[in-house]
Amino acid sequence: MLEMKKKIIGLVGMAAMLFALGQPAYADMAAKNIILMISDGQGFNTVKATDYYTGTKAVYESFAVKGAMNTSSAGAFNGYVGKPYDPAKMWSDFSYQKSGATDSSSAATAMYSGAKIYDSQMNKTTTGADLTTFFEKVADQGKATGAVSTVNFDHATPAAVVAKTTNRNDYATITSQMINSKLDVIMGAGHPLYNNNGQSVAANYGIVGNQANWDAITSGANGRTFIESKSQFDALANGTMNVDKVFGVAQVRDTLQDSRTGAPASATNTNVPDLATMTKAALNVLDNDADGFAVMIEGGAIDWANHANNLGRAINEEIDFNNAVQAVVDYLNAGTNGNDWSNTLLIVTADHECGGLWGPTSGAFNQVVDNGVGNLPGAAYNSGSHTNALVPFYAEGADADLFLAYLTGSDPNMASMYGIDTAFNWYIDNTDIFKVMDAANAAPVPIPASILLLAPGFAGLLVFRRKQVTVK
């Protein structure tokens, strides 16, 4: 407590000095590397349910900066009009959370390009113009870029890293755009010669649009080495394989694990890598670029499991995602290839909540119940689709404190309703992810003194450290 008080006093004192001098404060030097990790479909209760099941907290729950995030989109073309999160309506009407929710493609666009667009589209403004993503921007600056996912690589969240389309299901166009992009790393499921159980089957090229796209991928188009076997992913992860660029499609169709047949605890697909392995493999390719890198890494099937109201599978997928975040933390703690917390920004968040997961009493706000390690917690789904509830975000490393400048609102009921840290009572907008990444990529980055003067008001809401630390 004493240490926190000292930090707050120091911050307020600095703000007062800057106000007197009429000068802005500057954040740390530009982040050489930016890693954005997305747990698709994760909500606060997904995090809590997984914590209860494992008996441990995910590593990102101890990050220096944490808060909530609004996920609203522009709405649907010729459909509903998107509106930002309303705290008063959220807690006065249980059904409010189930109306007007974003989809993954528009949510990804907001985070990657900083614009609110129509659902089911990628990087197209509401007037039809193309948007340039953060990843395309840094690629043009000479940095390496990548997209990694546990679902098919051309699905909404990984595809939107570069793709531009009015139809998120146009896999032919999306895959072609990804092939011809500057991405150095593309990894995911989506193999047309395997089923969801990882079994070899007759070719079905629909998942990549057409055979021509698949032939281009497997022949190494655009200089990417094609890999598909678990042993190849393992070799790239442990450093026994070295390539300049890679297109990795695991030998499974829709998802690495979630779409396999059987009960949640049934035998897993053994012929595919997990997300932590893919993450290590991606980093081993990306960090060859001396200029730095930017990568999006997605645990994509948390959303699929929540759509199916399958809590066991959702927890399995969230554990896989958490392990991938731990792999990144370990990579940075070790200062691998010169990359550490002083030059790398790590952001962990969700694109939207899915399933309306709350405690065991359905149709009401009640907290998830801890039933002990290894037991499914007491919880109930209240939707089979996305909701507009706020989602968590966490940040650590270079320029993580830039999120201070993008506070857009507060919900004083968040912490008490979910039973979580009061840091989550304040929230940013999903477009602010782009703004922070873009600002962190440039140096110096001004934080207006007017923002710093707000520090006393947010002191109890924000877990904030300027000093870089080792995350365990």
C-alpha positions as CSV (number, residue, x, y, z in Angstrom):
1,M,0.0,0.0,0.0
2,L,2.8,2.4,0.9
3,E,4.5,1.7,-2.4
4,M,1.3,2.4,-4.3
5,K,0.8,5.7,-2.5
6,K,4.3,6.7,-3.4
7,K,3.6,6.0,-7.0
8,I,0.4,8.0,-7.0
9,I,2.0,10.9,-5.2
10,G,4.9,10.9,-7.7
11,L,2.5,10.8,-10.7
12,V,0.4,13.6,-9.3
13,G,3.5,15.7,-8.6
14,M,4.8,15.2,-12.1
15,A,1.5,16.1,-13.6
16,A,1.4,19.3,-11.5
17,M,4.9,20.2,-12.6
18,L,4.0,19.6,-16.3
19,F,0.9,21.7,-15.9
20,A,2.9,24.6,-14.6
21,L,5.5,24.3,-17.4
22,G,2.8,23.9,-20.0
23,Q,4.6,20.8,-21.4
24,P,3.4,17.3,-22.2
25,A,4.8,14.2,-20.5
26,Y,6.4,11.6,-22.7
27,A,6.1,7.9,-22.4
28,D,9.0,5.5,-22.8
29,M,10.7,5.1,-26.2
30,A,8.8,3.4,-29.0
31,A,8.0,-0.3,-28.6
32,K,10.1,-2.2,-31.0
33,N,7.7,-5.2,-30.9
34,I,4.0,-5.3,-30.3
35,I,2.2,-8.5,-29.4
36,L,-1.6,-8.5,-29.4
37,M,-3.2,-11.7,-28.0
38,I,-7.0,-12.2,-28.3
39,S,-9.1,-14.7,-26.5
40,D,-12.1,-14.8,-28.9
41,G,-15.4,-14.9,-27.0
42,Q,-13.8,-14.4,-23.6
43,G,-15.7,-12.5,-20.9
44,F,-14.9,-11.8,-17.2
45,N,-16.7,-15.0,-16.2
46,T,-14.7,-17.1,-18.7
47,V,-11.5,-15.9,-16.9
48,K,-13.0,-16.6,-13.5
49,A,-14.4,-20.0,-14.5
50,T,-11.0,-21.1,-15.8
51,D,-9.2,-19.8,-12.7
52,Y,-11.5,-21.8,-10.5
53,Y,-11.1,-25.0,-12.6
54,T,-7.3,-24.7,-12.6
55,G,-6.9,-23.3,-9.2
56,T,-4.5,-20.7,-10.5
57,K,-4.7,-17.3,-12.1
58,A,-3.6,-16.6,-15.7
59,V,-0.3,-14.8,-15.9
60,Y,-1.9,-11.7,-17.5
61,E,-4.1,-11.1,-14.5
62,S,-1.0,-9.7,-12.7
63,F,-0.1,-7.3,-15.6
64,A,0.6,-3.7,-14.8
65,V,-2.3,-2.2,-16.6
66,K,-5.8,-3.8,-16.6
67,G,-9.3,-2.6,-17.3
68,A,-12.5,-3.3,-19.3
69,M,-13.2,-2.6,-23.0
70,N,-16.3,-1.7,-25.0
71,T,-16.7,-3.9,-28.1
72,S,-19.6,-2.2,-30.0
73,S,-19.5,-1.9,-33.8
74,A,-21.2,0.4,-36.3
75,G,-24.0,-2.2,-36.4
76,A,-25.2,-4.3,-39.3
77,F,-25.5,-3.1,-42.9
78,N,-29.2,-2.3,-43.4
79,G,-29.7,-3.6,-39.9
80,Y,-29.3,-2.5,-36.3
81,V,-27.3,0.6,-35.4
82,G,-24.4,-0.1,-33.1
83,K,-24.4,1.8,-29.8
84,P,-21.6,2.0,-27.2
85,Y,-22.0,0.2,-23.9
86,D,-24.5,1.7,-21.5
87,P,-23.7,0.9,-17.8
88,A,-27.1,1.9,-16.6
89,K,-29.0,-0.3,-19.0
90,M,-26.6,-3.2,-18.5
91,W,-27.4,-3.6,-14.8
92,S,-31.1,-2.7,-14.9
93,D,-32.1,-5.1,-17.7
94,F,-30.6,-8.5,-17.9
95,S,-31.6,-8.9,-21.6
96,Y,-29.7,-5.7,-22.6
97,Q,-26.4,-7.5,-22.9
98,K,-27.9,-9.8,-25.6
99,S,-28.9,-7.0,-28.0
100,G,-26.8,-5.3,-30.6
101,A,-23.6,-7.2,-30.2
102,T,-20.6,-7.0,-32.5
103,D,-19.2,-9.9,-34.5
104,S,-15.5,-10.9,-34.7
105,S,-14.7,-9.3,-38.1
106,S,-15.9,-5.8,-37.1
107,A,-14.4,-6.2,-33.7
108,A,-11.0,-7.2,-35.1
109,T,-11.2,-4.3,-37.5
110,A,-11.8,-1.9,-34.7
111,M,-8.7,-3.1,-32.9
112,Y,-6.5,-3.4,-36.0
113,S,-7.6,-0.3,-37.9
114,G,-9.2,2.0,-35.3
115,A,-12.6,2.3,-37.1
116,K,-16.1,1.2,-36.3
117,I,-17.5,-0.8,-39.3
118,Y,-20.4,-3.0,-40.1
119,D,-20.6,-6.5,-38.8
120,S,-19.5,-9.4,-41.1
121,Q,-17.1,-7.1,-42.9
122,M,-13.3,-6.6,-42.6
123,N,-11.4,-3.4,-43.0
124,K,-14.1,-1.6,-45.0
125,T,-15.5,1.7,-43.8
126,T,-19.2,2.1,-43.7
127,T,-18.9,3.9,-47.0
128,G,-16.9,1.1,-48.6
129,A,-13.4,2.4,-48.5
130,D,-10.4,0.2,-47.6
131,L,-8.8,0.6,-44.2
132,T,-5.1,0.1,-43.6
133,T,-4.4,-2.1,-40.6
134,F,-1.7,-1.4,-38.0
135,F,0.0,-4.6,-39.1
136,E,0.1,-3.4,-42.7
137,K,1.4,-0.1,-41.6
138,V,4.4,-1.5,-39.6
139,A,5.1,-4.0,-42.4
140,D,5.5,-1.0,-44.7
141,Q,8.0,0.3,-42.2
142,G,10.1,-2.8,-42.6
143,K,9.0,-4.8,-39.5
144,A,7.9,-8.4,-39.6
145,T,4.3,-9.2,-39.1
146,G,2.2,-12.3,-38.4
147,A,-1.2,-13.8,-37.6
148,V,-1.6,-17.0,-35.6
149,S,-4.9,-18.7,-34.5
150,T,-6.3,-22.0,-33.2
151,V,-9.1,-21.8,-35.8
152,N,-8.8,-21.7,-39.6
153,F,-6.3,-19.1,-40.6
154,D,-8.7,-17.3,-42.9
155,H,-11.4,-16.9,-40.2
156,A,-12.4,-13.4,-39.1
157,T,-9.9,-12.5,-36.4
158,P,-6.7,-13.7,-38.1
159,A,-7.9,-12.8,-41.6
160,A,-8.7,-9.2,-40.6
161,V,-5.0,-8.6,-39.9
162,V,-4.7,-7.8,-43.6
163,A,-7.9,-8.8,-45.5
164,K,-10.4,-6.3,-46.8
165,T,-13.9,-7.5,-47.8
166,T,-17.6,-6.9,-47.3
167,N,-18.1,-10.6,-46.7
168,R,-16.2,-12.4,-44.0
169,N,-17.1,-15.8,-45.4
170,D,-15.5,-15.1,-48.8
171,Y,-12.6,-17.4,-48.2
172,A,-11.4,-17.4,-51.8
173,T,-10.8,-13.7,-51.7
174,I,-9.6,-13.6,-48.1
175,T,-7.1,-16.4,-48.6
176,S,-5.8,-14.9,-51.8
177,Q,-5.3,-11.6,-50.0
178,M,-3.4,-13.3,-47.2
179,I,-1.2,-15.2,-49.6
180,N,-0.3,-12.0,-51.4
181,S,0.2,-9.9,-48.2
182,K,3.4,-8.9,-46.5
183,L,2.7,-11.2,-43.6
184,D,5.8,-13.1,-42.6
185,V,4.0,-15.6,-40.5
186,I,0.5,-17.2,-41.0
187,M,-0.5,-20.1,-38.8
188,G,-3.7,-21.8,-38.0
189,A,-6.1,-24.6,-38.7
190,G,-7.9,-24.8,-42.0
191,H,-6.4,-27.8,-43.8
192,P,-8.6,-29.0,-46.7
193,L,-7.2,-32.6,-46.6
194,Y,-8.1,-33.3,-42.9
195,N,-11.3,-33.4,-40.8
196,N,-11.9,-32.0,-37.4
197,N,-10.5,-35.2,-35.8
198,G,-7.2,-34.7,-37.6
199,Q,-7.9,-37.6,-39.9
200,S,-6.9,-37.6,-43.6
201,V,-9.9,-37.2,-45.9
202,A,-10.8,-36.4,-49.5
203,A,-9.9,-32.8,-50.4
204,N,-12.5,-30.1,-49.6
205,Y,-11.1,-26.8,-50.7
206,G,-14.0,-24.7,-49.5
207,I,-12.2,-23.7,-46.3
208,V,-9.5,-22.0,-48.4
209,G,-11.8,-20.9,-51.2
210,N,-10.4,-23.0,-54.0
211,Q,-7.7,-25.4,-55.0
212,A,-5.7,-22.7,-56.6
213,N,-5.2,-21.0,-53.3
214,W,-4.2,-24.2,-51.6
215,D,-1.7,-25.0,-54.4
216,A,-0.2,-21.5,-53.9
217,I,0.1,-22.0,-50.2
218,T,1.8,-25.5,-50.4
219,S,4.1,-24.4,-53.2
220,G,5.6,-21.6,-51.1
221,A,4.0,-18.6,-52.8
222,N,5.4,-15.2,-51.7
223,G,8.5,-16.9,-50.2
224,R,6.8,-18.6,-47.3
225,T,7.9,-22.1,-46.3
226,F,4.8,-24.3,-46.0
227,I,4.6,-26.5,-42.9
228,E,1.8,-28.8,-41.7
229,S,2.9,-31.6,-39.4
230,K,3.2,-31.3,-35.6
231,S,6.8,-32.2,-35.9
232,Q,7.5,-29.2,-38.2
233,F,5.7,-26.8,-35.8
234,D,7.7,-28.3,-32.9
235,A,11.0,-27.9,-34.8
236,L,10.2,-24.3,-35.6
237,A,9.3,-23.7,-32.0
238,N,12.5,-25.3,-30.5
239,G,14.8,-23.7,-33.1
240,T,15.9,-26.8,-34.9
241,M,14.2,-25.4,-38.0
242,N,14.9,-22.0,-39.3
243,V,12.9,-20.2,-42.0
244,D,12.5,-16.6,-43.1
245,K,8.8,-16.7,-43.7
246,V,6.2,-19.4,-42.9
247,F,2.7,-20.5,-43.8
248,G,1.7,-23.2,-41.3
249,V,-1.6,-25.0,-41.6
250,A,-2.1,-27.7,-39.0
251,Q,-3.5,-31.0,-40.1
252,V,-7.1,-30.4,-39.0
253,R,-10.0,-28.5,-40.5
254,D,-11.9,-26.0,-38.4
255,T,-10.1,-25.8,-35.1
256,L,-7.1,-27.4,-33.5
257,Q,-9.2,-29.1,-30.8
258,D,-12.6,-27.7,-30.1
259,S,-14.4,-29.2,-33.2
260,R,-13.3,-32.7,-32.6
261,T,-16.0,-35.3,-31.8
262,G,-16.6,-36.6,-28.3
263,A,-17.2,-35.2,-24.8
264,P,-15.2,-32.1,-23.6
265,A,-12.6,-34.3,-21.9
266,S,-12.3,-36.8,-24.8
267,A,-8.9,-37.6,-26.2
268,T,-7.4,-34.6,-28.0
269,N,-6.1,-34.5,-31.5
270,T,-2.5,-35.6,-31.2
271,N,-1.3,-34.6,-34.7
272,V,-1.5,-30.9,-34.2
273,P,0.4,-28.3,-32.2
274,D,-1.1,-26.3,-29.3
275,L,-1.2,-22.5,-29.3
276,A,1.9,-22.2,-27.1
277,T,3.9,-24.2,-29.6
278,M,2.6,-22.1,-32.5
279,T,3.4,-19.0,-30.6
280,K,7.0,-20.0,-29.9
281,A,7.4,-21.0,-33.6
282,A,6.0,-17.6,-34.8
283,L,8.3,-15.7,-32.4
284,N,11.3,-17.6,-33.7
285,V,10.6,-16.5,-37.2
286,L,9.5,-12.9,-36.4
287,D,12.4,-12.0,-34.2
288,N,14.8,-12.5,-37.1
289,D,13.9,-9.0,-38.2
290,A,16.2,-6.5,-36.5
291,D,13.6,-3.8,-37.0
292,G,11.1,-5.5,-34.8
293,F,7.8,-7.2,-35.3
294,A,4.0,-7.0,-34.7
295,V,1.9,-10.1,-34.3
296,M,-1.7,-11.1,-33.5
297,I,-2.1,-14.4,-31.7
298,E,-5.6,-15.7,-31.2
299,G,-7.2,-18.4,-29.0
300,G,-10.1,-18.6,-31.5
301,A,-12.2,-21.5,-30.3
302,I,-13.2,-20.1,-26.8
303,D,-15.9,-18.4,-28.9
304,W,-16.9,-21.6,-30.7
305,A,-17.2,-23.4,-27.3
306,N,-19.3,-20.6,-25.8
307,H,-21.5,-20.5,-28.9
308,A,-22.2,-24.2,-28.2
309,N,-22.7,-23.5,-24.4
310,N,-20.0,-26.0,-23.7
311,L,-18.2,-24.8,-20.6
312,G,-15.8,-27.7,-20.4
313,R,-14.5,-27.1,-23.9
314,A,-14.4,-23.3,-23.3
315,I,-12.2,-23.8,-20.3
316,N,-10.0,-26.2,-22.2
317,E,-9.5,-23.6,-25.0
318,E,-8.9,-20.8,-22.4
319,I,-6.2,-22.9,-20.7
320,D,-4.6,-23.4,-24.1
321,F,-4.7,-19.6,-24.7
322,N,-3.3,-18.9,-21.2
323,N,-0.4,-21.3,-21.9
324,A,0.4,-19.3,-25.0
325,V,0.4,-16.0,-23.1
326,Q,2.8,-17.7,-20.6
327,A,5.0,-18.7,-23.4
328,V,5.3,-15.0,-24.5
329,V,5.9,-13.9,-21.0
330,D,8.7,-16.5,-20.6
331,Y,10.2,-15.3,-24.0
332,L,10.3,-11.7,-22.8
333,N,11.5,-12.5,-19.3
334,A,14.4,-14.4,-20.9
335,G,15.3,-11.4,-23.1
336,T,15.2,-13.7,-26.1
337,N,17.1,-12.3,-29.0
338,G,17.2,-8.9,-27.3
339,N,13.5,-8.7,-26.8
340,D,12.2,-7.9,-23.3
341,W,9.7,-5.8,-21.4
342,S,11.7,-2.6,-22.1
343,N,11.1,-2.8,-25.9
344,T,8.0,-5.0,-26.3
345,L,4.3,-4.2,-25.6
346,L,2.1,-7.1,-24.8
347,I,-1.7,-6.7,-24.9
348,V,-4.1,-9.4,-23.9
349,T,-7.9,-9.0,-24.5
350,A,-11.0,-10.4,-26.1
351,D,-12.9,-9.2,-29.2
352,H,-16.3,-9.7,-27.5
353,E,-18.0,-11.9,-24.9
354,C,-19.9,-14.9,-26.1
355,G,-22.6,-17.0,-24.3
356,G,-23.7,-14.6,-21.6
357,L,-22.0,-16.7,-19.0
358,W,-23.0,-16.0,-15.4
359,G,-23.5,-17.9,-12.2
360,P,-25.7,-21.0,-11.9
361,T,-29.0,-19.2,-11.6
362,S,-30.0,-18.5,-15.2
363,G,-31.5,-15.2,-16.3
364,A,-30.0,-13.3,-13.5
365,F,-26.8,-11.5,-12.5
366,N,-25.1,-13.9,-10.1
367,Q,-21.4,-14.8,-9.7
368,V,-19.7,-18.0,-10.9
369,V,-19.3,-20.5,-8.1
370,D,-16.0,-22.2,-7.3
371,N,-16.5,-25.9,-7.1
372,G,-12.8,-26.8,-6.6
373,V,-9.9,-27.6,-8.8
374,G,-10.7,-30.0,-11.6
375,N,-14.4,-29.5,-11.2
376,L,-16.6,-27.4,-13.6
377,P,-17.6,-24.2,-11.7
378,G,-21.2,-23.4,-11.1
379,A,-22.2,-21.4,-14.1
380,A,-25.0,-21.0,-16.7
381,Y,-25.1,-19.7,-20.2
382,N,-27.8,-17.2,-21.1
383,S,-27.1,-16.9,-24.8
384,G,-25.9,-18.9,-27.7
385,S,-24.3,-15.9,-29.3
386,H,-22.2,-12.8,-28.7
387,T,-23.1,-10.2,-26.1
388,N,-22.3,-6.5,-25.7
389,A,-20.9,-6.9,-22.2
390,L,-17.6,-5.3,-21.5
391,V,-14.6,-7.6,-21.8
392,P,-11.2,-7.5,-20.0
393,F,-8.0,-6.1,-21.3
394,Y,-4.5,-6.4,-19.8
395,A,-1.2,-4.7,-20.9
396,E,2.4,-5.0,-19.8
397,G,5.7,-3.7,-21.1
398,A,6.8,-0.8,-23.2
399,D,4.3,2.1,-23.3
400,A,1.6,0.1,-21.6
401,D,0.8,3.2,-19.6
402,L,-0.5,4.9,-22.8
403,F,-3.9,3.3,-22.1
404,L,-4.3,6.0,-19.4
405,A,-5.0,8.5,-22.2
406,Y,-7.9,6.5,-23.6
407,L,-10.3,6.2,-20.7
408,T,-13.7,6.6,-22.2
409,G,-16.0,5.8,-19.3
410,S,-16.5,4.0,-16.0
411,D,-19.0,1.5,-14.7
412,P,-19.0,1.6,-10.9
413,N,-20.9,-1.6,-10.7
414,M,-18.5,-3.8,-12.7
415,A,-16.4,-5.0,-9.8
416,S,-19.2,-5.8,-7.4
417,M,-21.3,-7.6,-10.0
418,Y,-18.6,-9.9,-11.3
419,G,-16.6,-10.1,-8.0
420,I,-13.5,-8.8,-9.6
421,D,-10.8,-6.1,-9.1
422,T,-12.0,-2.5,-9.0
423,A,-9.5,-1.7,-11.8
424,F,-12.1,-3.1,-14.1
425,N,-14.6,-0.3,-13.2
426,W,-13.1,1.8,-16.0
427,Y,-13.1,1.0,-19.7
428,I,-11.6,1.9,-23.0
429,D,-13.0,1.4,-26.5
430,N,-11.9,-1.3,-28.8
431,T,-10.6,1.3,-31.3
432,D,-8.2,2.4,-28.6
433,I,-6.2,-0.8,-29.0
434,F,-5.2,0.4,-32.4
435,K,-4.5,3.9,-31.1
436,V,-2.2,2.6,-28.4
437,M,-0.4,0.2,-30.7
438,D,0.0,3.0,-33.3
439,A,1.3,5.5,-30.6
440,A,3.6,2.9,-29.1
441,N,5.1,2.2,-32.5
442,A,6.3,5.9,-32.7
443,A,8.5,7.9,-30.4
444,P,8.3,10.0,-28.4
445,V,4.6,9.6,-27.5
446,P,3.0,12.5,-25.7
447,I,0.7,12.0,-22.7
448,P,-1.1,15.3,-22.2
449,A,-0.7,16.8,-18.7
450,S,-4.4,17.1,-18.5
451,I,-4.7,13.4,-18.6
452,L,-2.0,13.0,-15.9
453,L,-3.9,15.4,-13.7
454,L,-6.8,12.9,-13.6
455,A,-4.5,10.4,-11.9
456,P,-6.0,10.9,-8.4
457,G,-9.5,10.2,-9.6
458,F,-8.4,6.9,-11.3
459,A,-5.9,5.9,-8.6
460,G,-8.2,3.3,-7.1
461,L,-9.3,2.0,-10.5
462,L,-6.0,1.4,-12.3
463,V,-3.2,-0.9,-11.5
464,F,-0.3,1.1,-12.9
465,R,3.4,0.8,-12.9
466,R,5.9,2.8,-15.1
467,K,8.8,0.7,-14.0
468,Q,9.3,-2.4,-16.1
469,V,9.1,-5.6,-14.1
470,T,9.6,-9.3,-14.5
471,V,6.2,-11.0,-14.8
472,K,6.1,-14.5,-13.3
